[in-house]
Amino acid sequence: MAIHKMLRRSLSAEKKSTEVPKVHLAVYVGENEKKRFVIPLSYLKNHLFQELLCQAEEEFGFHHPTGGLTIPCSEELFIDLTSHLSRT
């Protein structure tokens, strides 16, 4: 559950700042309403996360509606995945 709190903090911090810390990446997640999450770049090496990136490429190509990288999955699935990645 710690990752959930960390991701929530990154979401609330968005209102204060749009800056992204070094070695992190901002992504937008959600099926209807897109929410911003800041994740470590190390997640990009994981094969499960790469599958999400492939889905994003298929759905959006290089034209993401938010202006940033949009991940086409539910917020719940994304939090589950990032929770798993934070433990590995």
C-alpha positions in Angstrom: 0.0 0.0 0.0 3.0 2.3 0.4 3.3 2.7 -3.4 -0.4 3.7 -3.5 0.3 6.5 -1.0 3.5 7.5 -2.9 1.6 7.6 -6.2 -1.2 9.6 -4.6 1.4 12.1 -3.3 2.8 12.5 -6.8 -0.7 13.1 -8.1 -1.4 15.8 -5.4 2.0 17.3 -5.9 1.1 17.9 -9.6 -1.2 20.7 -8.5 1.8 22.4 -6.9 4.4 21.7 -9.5 4.7 20.1 -13.0 8.4 19.3 -12.4 9.5 15.7 -12.6 12.5 14.6 -10.4 15.6 13.2 -12.1 15.4 9.6 -13.2 11.6 9.7 -13.2 8.9 10.0 -15.8 5.4 11.6 -15.7 2.7 9.4 -17.3 -1.1 9.9 -17.6 -3.3 7.0 -16.6 -7.0 6.3 -16.7 -9.8 5.1 -18.9 -11.9 8.3 -18.7 -10.3 10.9 -16.6 -6.5 10.9 -17.0 -4.5 11.2 -13.8 -0.8 12.1 -13.7 1.7 9.7 -12.0 5.4 10.1 -11.6 7.3 6.8 -11.8 11.0 5.8 -11.8 12.6 5.3 -15.2 13.7 1.8 -14.0 10.1 0.7 -14.5 10.6 1.0 -18.3 12.8 -2.0 -18.3 10.1 -4.4 -17.0 8.4 -6.6 -19.5 4.9 -5.9 -18.0 5.4 -2.2 -18.2 6.7 -2.5 -21.8 3.4 -4.3 -22.7 1.6 -1.2 -21.5 3.9 1.0 -23.6 3.1 -1.2 -26.6 -0.6 -0.7 -26.0 -0.1 3.1 -25.7 1.8 3.0 -29.0 -1.0 1.1 -30.7 -3.8 3.3 -29.3 -2.1 6.8 -29.5 1.0 6.4 -31.7 3.0 9.5 -31.0 0.0 11.8 -30.5 -0.9 11.6 -26.9 -4.0 13.6 -26.0 -2.6 14.9 -22.8 0.6 16.1 -24.3 2.5 13.5 -22.2 2.8 9.8 -22.3 -0.7 8.3 -21.8 -1.0 4.7 -20.6 -4.4 3.2 -21.7 -5.3 1.2 -18.6 -7.3 1.6 -15.5 -5.8 3.5 -12.6 -6.3 0.4 -10.4 -4.4 -1.8 -12.8 -1.6 0.7 -13.0 -1.3 1.0 -9.3 -1.2 -2.8 -9.0 1.5 -3.0 -11.5 3.6 -0.3 -10.0 3.1 -1.8 -6.5 4.5 -5.1 -7.9 7.4 -3.3 -9.6 8.4 -1.4 -6.4 8.8 -4.7 -4.6 11.0 -6.3 -7.2 
